């Protein structure tokens, strides 16, 4: 789904940026320009970021 219409950024592109190491909205904005124009996409982009980071954290084995 499109998250940022101003720059044509999808949730898949945001998730790919996270897979490549982005862990903050600042990094997502620098890489994909999300939220740098009208800003209406910021809340949705943050949800995608947080959901993906939670998935990554849950997939990590627990440290004993």
Buried (B, 14 or more C-beta within 10 A) or exposed (E): EEBBEBBEBBBEBBBBBBEEEBEEBEBBBEBBBBBBEEEEBBEBBBEBBEBBBEEEEEEEEEEE
